[in-house]
Amino acid sequence: MLSRDQLREHLIRTRIAGEVATPRENNLDHYSSLANDDPYYMLGLTFDQPWSFRDILATMAKSAGVIADPGHRWGQDTIDPERTIDALDAMADRIAAALSRDQPKLLFATGHPTGLLAIHQPLARFAAAHGATLLTPAEGWVYSGSGYGRHRRIRYLDDVAMLDDKGGFVHTHDSAPMERMLSELGDLAPDLVIADHGWAGAAGEAGVPTVGFADSNDPGLFLGEAEGKLDVVVPLDDNVLPRYYEPLTDRLVTRVSRALRV
């Protein structure tokens, strides 16, 4: 496992954190859309308080480390690598607590198969090797996703849920698949959901313990964390080269392993 300093350097070099690829104007556009209650950016969540654009920006500065100045409208934006590492460690602690339960049940899902699947797959295999039952509800369920004009279905790879569209796993913000999965599980809800995008938002909204990953232009999960609906949200660029995520996964697995040996 890389030391904290080495991991920080890796995050900055690969632009998982630090000066990230997502431009400032894209971040602010998404914050404005969420402030206007656009369902696409709510990621399956409802909120207990009204969130203004300024409130969302302040929360993203605190939780993800974006530039706090509302006057900075264009150009570069940031994710604080220290916040990324702290959140990774907090996520590992939640996973370790779940795996310490008797016959733990976990559920993995990702709306970013080109990036974050590289974290979910090895983490799911690790959880299964340490006694967890990996739930796979609603496999094959088909629905017409918002705005797609065609059907998508839930499929699993290494017990990680994703959406399939004509044979390819696809990016999605939709919450409907996770809502369907939890409905099918009923009283057999997971002890922990590890997810992102609408998969994580829907689980948190349903009151299921949830940890997730989110980019700086996906503020919904961070608001859910601020309101206590998600336990931990890790800020990171969610679509860099998959191999760049290996040190993050290694830190998660190593910290969970150490906790389970105590």
C-alpha positions as CSV (number, residue, x, y, z in Angstrom):
1,M,0.0,0.0,0.0
2,L,1.2,3.5,-0.8
3,S,1.9,5.8,2.0
4,R,-0.5,8.8,2.4
5,D,2.0,11.1,0.8
6,Q,2.6,8.7,-2.1
7,L,-1.1,8.3,-2.6
8,R,-1.6,12.1,-2.6
9,E,1.0,12.4,-5.2
10,H,-0.6,9.7,-7.3
11,L,-4.0,11.3,-7.1
12,I,-2.6,14.6,-8.3
13,R,-0.5,13.1,-11.0
14,T,-3.4,11.1,-12.5
15,R,-5.9,13.9,-11.9
16,I,-8.2,11.8,-9.8
17,A,-7.9,14.7,-7.4
18,G,-6.0,18.0,-7.5
19,E,-6.6,19.9,-10.7
20,V,-9.2,17.6,-12.3
21,A,-10.4,17.4,-15.9
22,T,-14.0,18.5,-15.1
23,P,-14.1,22.3,-16.0
24,R,-15.4,24.8,-13.5
25,E,-18.2,25.9,-15.8
26,N,-19.5,22.3,-15.9
27,N,-19.4,22.0,-12.1
28,L,-21.3,25.3,-11.7
29,D,-23.9,24.4,-14.3
30,H,-24.7,21.1,-12.5
31,Y,-24.9,22.9,-9.1
32,S,-27.4,25.3,-10.7
33,S,-29.4,22.5,-12.1
34,L,-29.6,20.8,-8.8
35,A,-30.6,24.0,-7.0
36,N,-33.5,24.1,-9.5
37,D,-34.5,20.5,-8.5
38,D,-33.5,18.9,-11.8
39,P,-34.2,15.1,-11.2
40,Y,-31.2,14.1,-13.3
41,Y,-28.8,15.7,-10.7
42,M,-30.8,14.6,-7.6
43,L,-29.7,11.0,-8.2
44,G,-32.8,9.5,-6.6
45,L,-32.6,11.7,-3.5
46,T,-35.0,14.1,-1.9
47,F,-33.7,16.7,0.4
48,D,-35.0,17.9,3.8
49,Q,-34.0,21.5,3.2
50,P,-33.9,23.9,0.3
51,W,-30.5,24.0,-1.3
52,S,-29.6,27.2,-3.1
53,F,-26.8,27.5,-5.6
54,R,-24.6,29.2,-3.0
55,D,-25.3,26.5,-0.4
56,I,-24.4,23.7,-2.9
57,L,-21.2,25.4,-3.8
58,A,-20.2,25.9,-0.2
59,T,-21.0,22.2,0.5
60,M,-18.9,21.1,-2.5
61,A,-16.0,23.3,-1.3
62,K,-16.2,21.7,2.1
63,S,-16.8,18.1,1.1
64,A,-14.9,17.8,-2.2
65,G,-12.5,20.7,-2.2
66,V,-13.8,22.6,-5.2
67,I,-12.9,26.3,-5.4
68,A,-15.1,28.1,-2.9
69,D,-15.1,31.5,-4.7
70,P,-18.5,32.0,-6.5
71,G,-16.8,34.6,-8.7
72,H,-14.6,31.9,-10.2
73,R,-16.8,31.0,-13.2
74,W,-14.5,29.5,-15.8
75,G,-11.4,27.4,-16.2
76,Q,-9.8,25.0,-13.7
77,D,-11.5,23.4,-10.7
78,T,-10.2,21.1,-8.0
79,I,-10.8,18.2,-5.8
80,D,-8.8,18.2,-2.5
81,P,-6.7,15.0,-2.4
82,E,-6.7,15.1,1.4
83,R,-10.5,14.9,1.4
84,T,-10.3,12.0,-1.0
85,I,-8.0,10.0,1.2
86,D,-9.9,10.9,4.4
87,A,-13.2,9.7,2.8
88,L,-11.5,6.5,1.5
89,D,-10.5,5.7,5.0
90,A,-13.9,6.4,6.4
91,M,-15.4,4.2,3.6
92,A,-13.1,1.4,4.6
93,D,-14.1,1.7,8.2
94,R,-17.8,1.4,7.2
95,I,-17.1,-1.7,5.0
96,A,-15.1,-3.3,7.8
97,A,-18.0,-2.7,10.2
98,A,-20.4,-4.3,7.8
99,L,-18.1,-7.3,7.2
100,S,-17.8,-7.8,11.0
101,R,-21.5,-8.6,11.2
102,D,-22.9,-12.1,11.3
103,Q,-23.6,-13.2,7.7
104,P,-23.2,-9.8,6.2
105,K,-25.1,-8.9,3.0
106,L,-23.5,-6.3,0.6
107,L,-24.7,-4.8,-2.6
108,F,-22.4,-3.3,-5.3
109,A,-23.5,-1.1,-8.2
110,T,-21.9,1.4,-10.5
111,G,-23.2,3.9,-13.1
112,H,-19.6,4.4,-14.4
113,P,-18.5,1.1,-15.8
114,T,-15.6,2.7,-17.8
115,G,-14.0,4.0,-14.6
116,L,-15.3,3.1,-11.2
117,L,-15.9,-0.6,-12.0
118,A,-12.2,-0.9,-11.5
119,I,-12.8,-0.2,-7.8
120,H,-16.0,-2.1,-7.4
121,Q,-14.9,-5.4,-8.8
122,P,-11.9,-6.2,-6.6
123,L,-13.7,-4.8,-3.6
124,A,-16.7,-7.1,-4.2
125,R,-14.4,-10.1,-4.6
126,F,-12.6,-9.1,-1.4
127,A,-15.9,-8.9,0.5
128,A,-17.1,-12.3,-0.8
129,A,-13.8,-13.8,0.2
130,H,-14.3,-12.5,3.7
131,G,-17.7,-14.0,4.2
132,A,-20.1,-11.5,2.7
133,T,-23.1,-12.6,0.7
134,L,-23.2,-10.4,-2.4
135,L,-26.8,-9.7,-3.3
136,T,-27.9,-9.7,-7.0
137,P,-31.6,-8.8,-7.1
138,A,-33.6,-7.9,-10.2
139,E,-31.0,-9.3,-12.6
140,G,-32.4,-9.0,-16.1
141,W,-35.1,-6.4,-15.1
142,V,-35.8,-4.2,-18.1
143,Y,-37.0,-0.6,-18.2
144,S,-37.0,2.4,-20.5
145,G,-34.6,4.8,-19.0
146,S,-35.4,8.5,-19.0
147,G,-34.6,10.0,-22.4
148,Y,-33.1,6.9,-23.9
149,G,-36.0,5.8,-26.2
150,R,-35.0,2.2,-25.8
151,H,-34.8,-0.5,-23.1
152,R,-32.0,-1.1,-20.7
153,R,-31.6,-4.0,-18.3
154,I,-29.8,-4.7,-15.0
155,R,-26.8,-7.1,-15.4
156,Y,-24.1,-8.2,-13.0
157,L,-20.4,-8.7,-13.6
158,D,-18.5,-10.1,-10.6
159,D,-21.7,-9.4,-8.6
160,V,-21.5,-5.7,-9.4
161,A,-24.8,-4.3,-10.9
162,M,-24.7,-2.2,-14.0
163,L,-27.0,-1.2,-16.8
164,D,-26.8,-3.0,-20.1
165,D,-27.9,-1.4,-23.4
166,K,-27.7,-3.8,-26.4
167,G,-24.8,-5.7,-25.0
168,G,-22.7,-2.9,-23.6
169,F,-22.5,-1.6,-20.0
170,V,-23.5,2.1,-19.9
171,H,-23.1,5.3,-17.9
172,T,-26.2,6.2,-16.0
173,H,-27.5,8.6,-13.3
174,D,-30.8,6.8,-13.0
175,S,-32.1,5.7,-9.6
176,A,-34.9,3.4,-11.0
177,P,-32.7,0.3,-11.2
178,M,-31.7,0.5,-7.5
179,E,-35.2,1.3,-6.5
180,R,-36.3,-1.9,-8.3
181,M,-33.5,-3.9,-6.7
182,L,-34.4,-2.8,-3.2
183,S,-38.1,-3.4,-3.8
184,E,-37.4,-7.0,-4.8
185,L,-35.2,-7.6,-1.7
186,G,-38.0,-6.3,0.6
187,D,-37.1,-7.1,4.2
188,L,-33.8,-8.7,3.1
189,A,-32.1,-5.3,2.6
190,P,-28.3,-5.2,2.5
191,D,-26.2,-4.3,5.5
192,L,-24.3,-1.9,3.2
193,V,-24.5,-0.6,-0.4
194,I,-21.3,0.4,-2.1
195,A,-22.2,2.4,-5.2
196,D,-22.2,5.7,-7.1
197,H,-24.6,7.9,-9.1
198,G,-28.3,7.1,-8.8
199,W,-27.6,3.6,-7.5
200,A,-26.1,5.2,-4.3
201,G,-28.7,8.0,-4.2
202,A,-31.7,5.6,-4.3
203,A,-30.2,3.3,-1.6
204,G,-29.5,6.3,0.7
205,E,-33.0,7.6,0.1
206,A,-34.4,4.2,1.1
207,G,-32.6,4.4,4.4
208,V,-30.1,1.6,3.5
209,P,-26.6,2.2,4.9
210,T,-24.7,3.5,1.8
211,V,-21.2,4.6,0.9
212,G,-20.4,6.0,-2.5
213,F,-18.1,7.7,-4.9
214,A,-18.9,11.0,-6.7
215,D,-17.2,13.5,-9.0
216,S,-17.1,17.2,-8.5
217,N,-19.9,17.7,-11.0
218,D,-22.2,15.3,-9.2
219,P,-23.2,17.3,-6.1
220,G,-26.3,15.2,-5.3
221,L,-24.6,12.6,-3.2
222,F,-22.6,15.2,-1.3
223,L,-25.9,16.9,-0.3
224,G,-27.2,13.4,0.7
225,E,-24.2,13.0,2.9
226,A,-24.7,16.4,4.4
227,E,-28.2,15.5,5.3
228,G,-27.2,12.1,6.7
229,K,-28.7,9.9,4.0
230,L,-25.3,8.6,2.9
231,D,-22.6,7.5,5.3
232,V,-19.6,8.5,3.3
233,V,-19.0,10.0,-0.2
234,V,-15.5,9.8,-1.7
235,P,-14.7,12.8,-3.9
236,L,-12.8,11.8,-7.1
237,D,-12.7,12.1,-10.8
238,D,-14.9,9.1,-11.7
239,N,-13.6,8.5,-15.3
240,V,-9.9,8.3,-15.5
241,L,-8.0,5.3,-16.8
242,P,-9.2,2.3,-14.8
243,R,-5.6,1.3,-13.8
244,Y,-5.2,4.6,-12.0
245,Y,-7.7,3.5,-9.4
246,E,-5.6,0.6,-8.2
247,P,-3.8,2.4,-5.3
248,L,-7.2,3.6,-4.0
249,T,-8.6,0.1,-4.1
250,D,-5.4,-1.2,-2.4
251,R,-5.8,1.3,0.4
252,L,-9.5,0.3,0.9
253,V,-8.7,-3.4,1.0
254,T,-5.7,-3.0,3.2
255,R,-7.4,-0.8,5.8
256,V,-10.5,-3.2,5.9
257,S,-8.2,-6.2,6.3
258,R,-6.4,-4.6,9.2
259,A,-9.6,-3.7,10.9
260,L,-10.9,-7.2,10.5
261,R,-7.8,-8.7,12.1
262,V,-8.1,-6.5,15.2
